[in-house]
Amino acid sequence: MKPIVIAGPCVIESAELLDCVAARLVEINRTLGMDIIFKASFDKANRTSIRSYRGVGLERGLQMLADVKSKWGLRLLTDIHESYQAAPAGEVVDVLQIPAFLCRQTDLLVAAARTGKAVNIKKAQFLSGEDMRYPYEKSVESGATDVWLTERGNSFGYNNLVVDFRNIADMRKIAPTVIMDCTHSVQRPGAAGGKTGGNREFVPSMALAAKAFGATGYFFEVHPEPDKALSDGPNMLKLDELENVIKTLI
């Protein structure tokens, strides 16, 4: 059974970017027999600086994501940051993602669960894998039937993250689907002068290590030109490298 793969740009920048990434994902799906889920955020409400680019907003963003689904036939995933966003986002996407900093927000989890869509909860940078039992239970008890947990590293000192891969094994005891966020795990939060830095060269190794610990899926933020991306460029994988990374995992 092939793993779940989630891939796409950090944030919606333009329709042209979405089409560029979607077209490549369709090619990879065809070549490798995959069903990659397309990811993009309509709003990045947790940017380091108030001057950082956030996205195109809920209404326009959901329309652009709906266009991707209609044109390219890809399943979709997007983040929500507020409870009111769950219902409209659930009308468009297949998976609702709860950002790491918000994984303990009960109302947000309940709203996502009530949409009937799959819910992907990212583990907070301050929680252990075992702690994710409680967000998982909140979602299941609120009606969600398909809940995923995602590892994305833990805060370690200043402007750095460290991945304890034992968290994957611990979360596998809680949920059948455990995703490794291979790109956010190499972030250097707030380390680039008011924005987040990162070390994208470690992304393929993060994926392989997660595989060894039993991950059932992988999350990659990708961009054709990461150094020109409007969000998370330093930790995003180059789009033309994605296929080879996936090949090492299947």
Kinemage of the C-alpha trace (Angstrom):
@kinemage 1
@onewidth
@group {chain A} dominant
@subgroup {mainchain}
@vectorlist {calphas} color= white
{ca met a 1} P 0.000 0.000 0.000
{ca lys a 2} L 1.463 3.337 -1.059
{ca pro a 3} L 1.816 6.075 1.564
{ca ile a 4} L -0.287 9.220 1.731
{ca val a 5} L 1.587 12.130 0.158
{ca ile a 6} L 0.561 15.759 0.629
{ca ala a 7} L 2.313 18.392 -1.475
{ca gly a 8} L 1.882 21.959 -2.631
{ca pro a 9} L 2.943 25.545 -2.020
{ca cys a 10} L 2.868 26.995 1.484
{ca val a 11} L 0.398 29.721 0.553
{ca ile a 12} L -1.705 30.645 -2.467
{ca glu a 13} L 0.300 33.243 -4.364
{ca ser a 14} L -1.423 33.143 -7.765
{ca ala a 15} L -3.529 30.938 -9.999
{ca glu a 16} L -0.456 30.441 -12.184
{ca leu a 17} L 1.513 28.965 -9.280
{ca leu a 18} L -1.328 26.614 -8.359
{ca asp a 19} L -1.602 25.389 -11.954
{ca cys a 20} L 2.161 24.896 -12.229
{ca val a 21} L 2.312 22.757 -9.095
{ca ala a 22} L -0.923 20.893 -9.814
{ca ala a 23} L 0.199 19.958 -13.322
{ca arg a 24} L 3.418 18.474 -11.946
{ca leu a 25} L 1.575 16.541 -9.251
{ca val a 26} L -0.730 15.046 -11.884
{ca glu a 27} L 2.343 13.906 -13.845
{ca ile a 28} L 3.880 12.307 -10.748
{ca asn a 29} L 0.585 10.602 -9.916
{ca arg a 30} L 0.447 9.140 -13.411
{ca thr a 31} L 4.102 8.038 -13.414
{ca leu a 32} L 4.223 6.534 -9.922
{ca gly a 33} L 0.627 5.415 -9.502
{ca met a 34} L 0.126 7.862 -6.642
{ca asp a 35} L -2.800 9.940 -5.408
{ca ile a 36} L -0.972 13.001 -4.099
{ca ile a 37} L -3.154 15.426 -2.158
{ca phe a 38} L -2.717 19.061 -3.247
{ca lys a 39} L -2.022 21.472 -0.367
{ca ala a 40} L -2.139 25.261 -0.273
{ca ser a 41} L -3.222 27.769 2.383
{ca phe a 42} L -5.646 30.606 1.673
{ca asp a 43} L -4.351 32.445 4.753
{ca lys a 44} L -1.212 32.135 6.862
{ca ala a 45} L -2.483 33.677 10.071
{ca asn a 46} L 0.652 32.755 12.020
{ca arg a 47} L 3.357 34.613 10.087
{ca thr a 48} L 6.217 35.991 12.186
{ca ser a 49} L 5.780 39.618 11.103
{ca ile a 50} L 2.624 41.626 10.454
{ca arg a 51} L 4.294 42.752 7.210
{ca ser a 52} L 4.635 39.192 5.897
{ca tyr a 53} L 2.425 37.974 3.050
{ca arg a 54} L -0.589 36.036 4.368
{ca gly a 55} L -2.492 34.902 1.276
{ca val a 56} L -5.580 35.741 -0.745
{ca gly a 57} L -8.191 35.212 1.972
{ca leu a 58} L -10.969 32.710 2.597
{ca glu a 59} L -13.472 33.408 -0.175
{ca arg a 60} L -11.033 33.926 -3.039
{ca gly a 61} L -8.741 31.180 -1.789
{ca leu a 62} L -11.470 28.553 -1.649
{ca gln a 63} L -12.588 29.479 -5.156
{ca met a 64} L -9.027 29.072 -6.431
{ca leu a 65} L -8.732 25.703 -4.704
{ca ala a 66} L -12.071 24.637 -6.177
{ca asp a 67} L -10.693 25.581 -9.592
{ca val a 68} L -7.677 23.307 -8.994
{ca lys a 69} L -9.948 20.395 -8.140
{ca ser a 70} L -12.168 21.010 -11.171
{ca lys a 71} L -9.296 21.434 -13.610
{ca trp a 72} L -6.812 18.854 -12.339
{ca gly a 73} L -8.920 16.331 -10.419
{ca leu a 74} L -6.678 16.394 -7.356
{ca arg a 75} L -7.817 15.901 -3.788
{ca leu a 76} L -7.274 19.009 -1.664
{ca leu a 77} L -6.018 19.965 1.799
{ca thr a 78} L -5.956 23.398 3.416
{ca asp a 79} L -5.431 24.918 6.866
{ca ile a 80} L -8.094 26.579 8.952
{ca his a 81} L -7.316 28.984 11.784
{ca glu a 82} L -10.789 29.995 12.958
{ca ser a 83} L -13.846 27.856 13.729
{ca tyr a 84} L -16.031 29.741 11.243
{ca gln a 85} L -13.702 28.713 8.401
{ca ala a 86} L -14.342 24.985 8.855
{ca ala a 87} L -17.762 24.729 7.212
{ca pro a 88} L -16.993 26.700 4.014
{ca ala a 89} L -13.573 25.063 3.642
{ca gly a 90} L -15.170 21.652 4.143
{ca glu a 91} L -17.414 22.320 1.150
{ca val a 92} L -14.326 22.505 -1.087
{ca val a 93} L -11.447 20.469 0.321
{ca asp a 94} L -11.099 16.813 1.265
{ca val a 95} L -8.865 17.284 4.306
{ca leu a 96} L -8.985 20.085 6.882
{ca gln a 97} L -5.660 20.751 8.557
{ca ile a 98} L -5.273 22.113 12.076
{ca pro a 99} L -2.064 24.172 12.444
{ca ala a 100} L 0.380 23.028 15.109
{ca phe a 101} L 0.020 26.081 17.344
{ca leu a 102} L -3.768 25.540 17.378
{ca cys a 103} L -3.967 21.781 17.939
{ca arg a 104} L -5.379 22.200 21.471
{ca gln a 105} L -8.119 24.650 20.414
{ca thr a 106} L -11.242 22.659 21.223
{ca asp a 107} L -13.716 24.764 19.246
{ca leu a 108} L -11.540 24.562 16.129
{ca leu a 109} L -11.210 20.781 16.392
{ca val a 110} L -14.941 20.354 16.977
{ca ala a 111} L -15.842 22.570 14.012
{ca ala a 112} L -13.498 20.637 11.720
{ca ala a 113} L -14.809 17.286 12.938
{ca arg a 114} L -18.421 18.282 12.314
{ca thr a 115} L -17.773 18.867 8.607
{ca gly a 116} L -17.413 15.118 8.068
{ca lys a 117} L -14.104 15.635 6.251
{ca ala a 118} L -10.782 14.064 7.190
{ca val a 119} L -8.979 16.126 9.835
{ca asn a 120} L -5.186 16.374 9.905
{ca ile a 121} L -3.931 17.639 13.265
{ca lys a 122} L -0.352 18.862 13.344
{ca lys a 123} L 1.471 18.205 16.604
{ca ala a 124} L 2.371 21.392 18.432
{ca gln a 125} L 6.028 22.287 18.794
{ca phe a 126} L 5.545 22.096 22.573
{ca leu a 127} L 3.805 18.696 22.812
{ca ser a 128} L 4.983 15.096 22.836
{ca gly a 129} L 3.568 12.455 20.552
{ca glu a 130} L 1.728 10.898 23.499
{ca asp a 131} L 0.045 14.255 24.227
{ca met a 132} L -1.697 14.071 20.842
{ca arg a 133} L -4.136 11.540 22.271
{ca tyr a 134} L -6.257 14.413 23.552
{ca pro a 135} L -6.681 16.424 20.317
{ca tyr a 136} L -7.380 13.102 18.598
{ca glu a 137} L -10.055 12.206 21.153
{ca lys a 138} L -11.655 15.662 20.891
{ca ser a 139} L -12.005 15.184 17.136
{ca val a 140} L -13.300 11.612 17.240
{ca glu a 141} L -15.789 12.362 20.005
{ca ser a 142} L -17.033 15.332 17.952
{ca gly a 143} L -17.877 13.090 15.015
{ca ala a 144} L -14.726 12.848 12.896
{ca thr a 145} L -14.237 9.373 11.435
{ca asp a 146} L -10.852 9.956 9.759
{ca val a 147} L -8.295 11.756 11.931
{ca trp a 148} L -4.614 12.030 11.039
{ca leu a 149} L -1.737 13.161 13.253
{ca thr a 150} L 1.316 14.948 11.884
{ca glu a 151} L 4.821 15.255 13.333
{ca arg a 152} L 6.616 18.563 12.624
{ca gly a 153} L 9.371 18.853 15.227
{ca asn a 154} L 9.684 20.362 18.679
{ca ser a 155} L 11.049 23.726 19.774
{ca phe a 156} L 14.626 23.435 20.986
{ca gly a 157} L 16.316 26.520 22.347
{ca tyr a 158} L 15.993 29.606 20.181
{ca asn a 159} L 15.100 29.620 16.453
{ca asn a 160} L 15.451 25.883 16.052
{ca leu a 161} L 13.445 22.677 15.878
{ca val a 162} L 14.449 19.110 16.606
{ca val a 163} L 12.561 15.996 15.504
{ca asp a 164} L 12.250 13.160 17.992
{ca phe a 165} L 11.192 10.364 15.667
{ca arg a 166} L 9.895 8.334 18.603
{ca asn a 167} L 6.875 10.633 18.409
{ca ile a 168} L 5.840 8.866 15.212
{ca ala a 169} L 5.784 5.484 16.921
{ca asp a 170} L 3.914 6.980 19.888
{ca met a 171} L 1.293 8.570 17.637
{ca arg a 172} L 0.833 5.322 15.707
{ca lys a 173} L -0.540 3.908 18.974
{ca ile a 174} L -3.198 6.649 18.893
{ca ala a 175} L -4.108 7.040 15.216
{ca pro a 176} L -3.795 4.699 12.228
{ca thr a 177} L -2.549 7.557 10.018
{ca val a 178} L 0.591 9.426 11.064
{ca ile a 179} L 2.141 11.912 8.669
{ca met a 180} L 5.690 13.288 8.690
{ca asp a 181} L 5.867 16.979 7.815
{ca cys a 182} L 9.251 16.830 6.148
{ca thr a 183} L 9.519 20.529 5.311
{ca his a 184} L 8.252 22.381 8.384
{ca ser a 185} L 10.513 20.124 10.452
{ca val a 186} L 13.590 21.786 8.958
{ca gln a 187} L 12.411 25.313 9.759
{ca arg a 188} L 14.409 27.809 11.783
{ca pro a 189} L 11.462 29.713 13.305
{ca gly a 190} L 11.884 33.472 13.276
{ca ala a 191} L 15.559 33.098 12.430
{ca ala a 192} L 15.642 35.133 9.217
{ca gly a 193} L 15.075 38.691 10.357
{ca gly a 194} L 11.350 38.731 11.058
{ca lys a 195} L 10.566 35.604 9.071
{ca thr a 196} L 11.279 31.902 9.290
{ca gly a 197} L 14.456 30.389 7.913
{ca gly a 198} L 15.189 26.750 7.196
{ca asn a 199} L 17.468 24.043 5.801
{ca arg a 200} L 15.756 22.381 2.850
{ca glu a 201} L 18.743 20.124 2.178
{ca phe a 202} L 17.626 17.914 5.071
{ca val a 203} L 14.095 17.299 3.746
{ca pro a 204} L 14.819 13.962 1.962
{ca ser a 205} L 16.575 12.589 5.046
{ca met a 206} L 13.673 13.616 7.276
{ca ala a 207} L 11.362 11.594 5.041
{ca leu a 208} L 13.536 8.480 5.110
{ca ala a 209} L 13.995 8.630 8.872
{ca ala a 210} L 10.235 8.952 9.316
{ca lys a 211} L 9.720 5.904 7.117
{ca ala a 212} L 12.026 3.902 9.382
{ca phe a 213} L 9.883 4.869 12.370
{ca gly a 214} L 6.632 3.793 10.704
{ca ala a 215} L 5.147 6.959 9.211
{ca thr a 216} L 2.183 6.234 6.936
{ca gly a 217} L 2.371 9.500 5.014
{ca tyr a 218} L 4.548 12.477 4.115
{ca phe a 219} L 3.913 16.208 3.810
{ca phe a 220} L 6.059 18.346 1.502
{ca glu a 221} L 5.669 22.033 0.783
{ca val a 222} L 6.971 22.528 -2.752
{ca his a 223} L 7.540 25.466 -5.064
{ca pro a 224} L 9.094 25.793 -8.538
{ca glu a 225} L 11.382 28.538 -7.189
{ca pro a 226} L 11.515 28.300 -3.391
{ca asp a 227} L 13.905 31.227 -3.043
{ca lys a 228} L 11.234 33.471 -4.583
{ca ala a 229} L 8.341 32.052 -2.539
{ca leu a 230} L 6.287 34.480 -0.474
{ca ser a 231} L 6.216 32.174 2.569
{ca asp a 232} L 8.435 29.374 3.916
{ca gly a 233} L 10.848 29.478 0.984
{ca pro a 234} L 13.971 28.350 2.896
{ca asn a 235} L 12.397 25.075 4.003
{ca met a 236} L 10.365 24.246 0.874
{ca leu a 237} L 11.455 21.486 -1.480
{ca lys a 238} L 12.059 22.381 -5.106
{ca leu a 239} L 9.151 21.107 -7.173
{ca asp a 240} L 11.390 19.301 -9.652
{ca glu a 241} L 12.938 17.265 -6.792
{ca leu a 242} L 9.677 15.901 -5.427
{ca glu a 243} L 9.343 12.868 -7.693
{ca asn a 244} L 12.769 11.489 -6.781
{ca val a 245} L 12.111 11.961 -3.071
{ca ile a 246} L 8.805 10.077 -3.366
{ca lys a 247} L 10.547 7.263 -5.251
{ca thr a 248} L 12.817 6.670 -2.236
{ca leu a 249} L 9.735 6.231 -0.051
{ca ile a 250} L 7.791 3.744 -2.222
